[in-house]
Amino acid sequence: MQNGPRTIVNTHRPQSARPFANRSKQWTPNAARPETRGHQNAQRSYERYLALAKVQAQAGDIVGAENYYQHAEHYFRSMSSD
């Protein structure tokens, strides 16, 4: 049995394809960070994923619905820990 023509794939990446190689290192761990509204963001994400899960469940996609319910549960736990 004969296979088709073989192609050689070049795995070497040019320098410009390395986005993190020339990054400036300005981040410092002790830098002041703006205060986030984590609870409000978690609440919004929880409601969003819950709504997406309900839509998937109504469409009959139980796997997709379960995925969104798990995401919603993550944000619910995040809100509860605050």
N, CA and C of each residue as an Amber inpcrd file, in Angstrom:
protein
   246
   0.8420000  -1.1800000   0.0000000   0.0000000   0.0000000   0.0000000
   0.8850000   1.2410000   0.0000000   0.6040000   2.1600000  -0.8840000
   1.4420000   3.3370000  -1.0330000   0.7320000   4.5630000  -0.4480000
   1.4670000   5.2810000   0.3550000   0.9320000   6.5080000   0.9410000
   1.1520000   7.6660000  -0.0080000   0.4390000   8.7590000   0.2250000
   0.5780000   9.9530000  -0.5900000   1.9230000  10.6150000  -0.3580000
   2.1830000  11.7110000  -1.0530000   3.4730000  12.3970000  -0.8900000
   3.6060000  12.9350000   0.5300000   4.8030000  12.8490000   1.0240000
   5.0750000  13.3210000   2.3840000   5.4550000  14.7920000   2.3380000
   4.9620000  15.5220000   3.2830000   5.3200000  16.9320000   3.3770000
   6.1510000  17.1410000   4.6210000   7.0930000  18.0320000   4.5280000
   7.9530000  18.3410000   5.6620000   7.3970000  19.5890000   6.3350000
   7.1600000  19.4800000   7.6330000   6.6010000  20.5910000   8.3860000
   7.7280000  21.2640000   9.1500000   7.8370000  22.5430000   8.9880000
   8.8510000  23.3140000   9.6840000   8.3250000  23.6660000  11.0700000
   8.9550000  23.1390000  12.1150000   8.4990000  23.3970000  13.4800000
   9.2510000  24.5480000  14.1320000  10.2380000  25.1030000  13.4410000
  10.9870000  26.2320000  13.9870000  10.1370000  27.4910000  13.8990000
   9.9920000  28.1740000  15.0220000   9.2090000  29.4040000  15.0460000
  10.1490000  30.5980000  14.8850000   9.8140000  31.5200000  14.0200000
  10.6480000  32.7190000  13.9060000  10.5430000  33.5570000  15.1800000
  11.4970000  34.4300000  15.3710000  11.5330000  35.2520000  16.5790000
  10.2530000  36.0530000  16.7690000   9.6550000  36.5430000  15.7070000
   8.4740000  37.3850000  15.8360000   7.2470000  36.5870000  16.3010000
   7.3070000  35.2580000  16.1990000   6.1760000  34.4410000  16.6110000
   6.2190000  34.1070000  18.1020000   7.1840000  34.6130000  18.7950000
   7.2920000  34.3620000  20.2310000   6.8270000  35.5980000  20.9890000
   5.5480000  35.6770000  21.3100000   5.0110000  36.9180000  21.8740000
   5.5210000  37.2370000  23.2730000   5.9590000  36.2560000  24.0330000
   6.3500000  36.5170000  25.4200000   7.8590000  36.7050000  25.5820000
   8.6170000  36.4960000  24.5180000  10.0690000  36.5560000  24.6310000
  10.5540000  37.9780000  24.9140000   9.9490000  38.9530000  24.3010000
  10.4310000  40.3250000  24.4240000   9.5210000  41.2060000  25.2630000
   8.7430000  40.5880000  26.1260000   7.8350000  41.3750000  26.9630000
   8.6050000  42.1620000  28.0030000   8.1440000  43.3670000  28.2690000
   8.7700000  44.1340000  29.3320000   8.2930000  43.5960000  30.6690000
   9.1570000  43.6640000  31.6430000   8.8380000  43.1120000  32.9630000
   8.5800000  44.2500000  33.9290000   7.4130000  44.8520000  33.8250000
   7.0750000  45.9940000  34.6620000   6.2350000  45.6070000  35.8610000
   5.7460000  44.3660000  35.9140000   4.8730000  43.9530000  36.9990000
   5.6750000  43.7480000  38.2590000   5.1770000  44.2900000  39.3580000
   5.7960000  44.0420000  40.6550000   4.7210000  43.5070000  41.5850000
   5.0530000  42.5110000  42.4040000   4.0330000  41.9110000  43.2480000
   3.5050000  42.8480000  44.3300000   4.2330000  43.8770000  44.6780000
   3.8090000  44.7800000  45.7450000   3.1130000  46.0310000  45.2210000
   2.8400000  46.0660000  43.9300000   2.1940000  47.2410000  43.3520000
   0.7650000  47.3600000  43.8690000   0.3140000  48.5810000  44.0300000
  -1.0440000  48.8120000  44.5160000  -2.0340000  48.4180000  43.4330000
  -3.0200000  47.6470000  43.8050000  -4.0440000  47.2140000  42.8630000
  -5.3450000  47.9310000  43.1670000  -6.0960000  48.2640000  42.1390000
  -7.3910000  48.8960000  42.4060000  -8.3210000  47.8870000  43.0690000
  -9.1530000  48.3850000  43.9540000 -10.0740000  47.5000000  44.6620000
 -11.1370000  46.9930000  43.6930000 -11.2860000  45.6940000  43.6360000
 -12.2460000  45.1080000  42.7100000 -13.5780000  44.8840000  43.4130000
 -14.6050000  44.8140000  42.6270000 -15.9260000  44.5110000  43.1550000
 -16.2140000  43.0520000  42.8410000 -15.4590000  42.1640000  43.4840000
 -15.5320000  40.7460000  43.1990000 -16.9050000  40.1560000  43.4360000
 -17.5730000  40.6040000  44.4660000 -18.8790000  40.0390000  44.7830000
 -19.8900000  40.3610000  43.6870000 -19.8710000  41.5950000  43.2130000
 -20.8160000  41.9820000  42.1590000 -20.5160000  41.2460000  40.8600000
 -19.2290000  41.0740000  40.5450000 -18.8720000  40.3480000  39.3350000
 -19.2630000  38.8820000  39.4600000 -19.0800000  38.3090000  40.6340000
 -19.4520000  36.9150000  40.8510000 -20.9650000  36.7470000  40.7440000
 -21.7090000  37.6820000  41.2900000 -23.1660000  37.6280000  41.2150000
 -23.6410000  37.6900000  39.7650000 -23.0460000  38.5980000  39.0120000
 -23.4170000  38.7470000  37.6050000 -23.0640000  37.4970000  36.8050000
 -21.8860000  36.9320000  37.0510000 -21.4690000  35.7180000  36.3420000
 -22.3430000  34.5350000  36.7380000 -22.6970000  34.4640000  38.0160000
 -23.5800000  33.3870000  38.4760000 -24.9170000  33.4420000  37.7430000
 -25.4980000  34.6100000  37.6810000 -26.7930000  34.7620000  37.0070000
 -26.6820000  34.4660000  35.5170000 -25.5770000  34.8890000  34.9160000
 -25.3810000  34.6490000  33.4910000 -25.2790000  33.1670000  33.1790000
 -24.4530000  32.4380000  33.9510000 -24.2870000  31.0060000  33.7030000
 -25.5520000  30.2280000  34.0550000 -26.2750000  30.6790000  35.0490000
 -27.5370000  30.0230000  35.3870000 -28.5400000  30.1730000  34.2440000
 -28.6050000  31.3580000  33.6580000 -29.5050000  31.5810000  32.5310000
 -29.0900000  30.7440000  31.3160000 -27.7790000  30.6700000  31.0570000
 -27.2970000  29.8540000  29.9470000 -27.6130000  28.3770000  30.1660000
 -27.5000000  27.9210000  31.4050000 -27.7990000  26.5270000  31.7180000
 -29.2720000  26.2240000  31.4850000 -30.1260000  27.1460000  31.8750000
 -31.5690000  26.9350000  31.6830000 -31.9220000  26.8700000  30.1990000
 -31.2930000  27.7170000  29.3950000 -31.5430000  27.7020000  27.9520000
 -31.0930000  26.3700000  27.3550000 -29.9290000  25.8980000  27.7710000
 -29.4330000  24.6190000  27.2570000 -30.3360000  23.4740000  27.6830000
 -30.8180000  23.5110000  28.9200000 -31.7030000  22.4530000  29.4030000
 -33.0190000  22.4520000  28.6270000 -33.5490000  23.6270000  28.3360000
 -34.7870000  23.7110000  27.5690000 -34.5950000  23.2340000  26.1330000
 -33.3850000  23.3970000  25.6140000 -33.0900000  22.9600000  24.2520000
 -32.8280000  21.4590000  24.1910000 -32.7230000  20.8230000  25.3540000
 -32.4950000  19.3830000  25.3980000 -31.0410000  18.9750000  25.4810000
 -30.1480000  19.9230000  25.5930000 -28.7140000  19.6230000  25.6950000
 -28.3380000  19.5230000  27.1690000 -28.4480000  18.3190000  27.7290000
 -28.2040000  18.1600000  29.1690000 -26.7250000  18.2560000  29.5150000
 -25.8450000  17.8650000  28.5830000 -24.4090000  17.9760000  28.8490000
 -23.9950000  19.4450000  28.8930000 -24.4550000  20.2200000  27.9330000
 -24.1650000  21.6480000  27.9210000 -24.7520000  22.3520000  29.1290000
 -25.9540000  21.9510000  29.5140000 -26.5970000  22.5440000  30.6860000
 -25.7940000  22.2480000  31.9390000 -25.3340000  21.0140000  32.0830000
 -24.5440000  20.6400000  33.2640000 -23.2480000  21.4330000  33.3170000
 -22.6400000  21.6670000  32.1770000 -21.4250000  22.4690000  32.1220000
 -21.6890000  23.8730000  32.6570000 -22.7610000  24.4900000  32.1970000
 -23.0810000  25.8340000  32.6660000 -23.4960000  25.8320000  34.1340000
 -24.1860000  24.7980000  34.5910000 -24.5320000  24.7110000  36.0170000
 -23.2740000  24.6140000  36.8750000 -22.2720000  23.9080000  36.4060000
 -21.0230000  23.8130000  37.1670000 -20.3140000  25.1580000  37.2230000
 -20.3540000  25.9060000  36.1220000 -19.7730000  27.2400000  36.1490000
 -20.5410000  28.1300000  37.1310000 -21.8630000  28.0440000  37.0950000
 -22.6820000  28.8420000  38.0050000 -22.3750000  28.4790000  39.4560000
 -22.1960000  27.1840000  39.7210000 -21.8870000  26.7440000  41.0850000
 -20.5660000  27.3260000  41.5600000 -19.5860000  27.4260000  40.6680000
 -18.2970000  28.0180000  41.0320000 -18.4960000  29.4550000  41.5270000
 -19.2600000  30.2210000  40.7820000 -19.4780000  31.6150000  41.1770000
 -20.3590000  31.7110000  42.4170000 -21.2800000  30.7830000  42.5970000
 -22.0810000  30.7590000  43.8160000 -21.1970000  30.5350000  45.0260000
 -20.2630000  29.5950000  44.9160000 -19.3280000  29.3420000  46.0260000
 -18.4090000  30.5270000  46.2580000 -18.0460000  31.1980000  45.1930000
 -17.2030000  32.3820000  45.3240000 -17.9300000  33.4790000  46.0940000
 -19.2230000  33.6360000  45.8080000 -20.0170000  34.6400000  46.5440000
 -20.1720000  34.2360000  48.0020000 -20.3450000  32.9530000  48.2520000
 -20.5610000  32.4680000  49.6190000 -19.3180000  32.6230000  50.4840000
 -18.1400000  32.5450000  49.8690000 -16.9070000  32.6420000  50.6500000
 -16.6050000  34.0630000  51.0590000 -17.2040000  35.0450000  50.3850000
 -16.9600000  36.4680000  50.7380000 -17.6870000  36.8120000  51.9470000
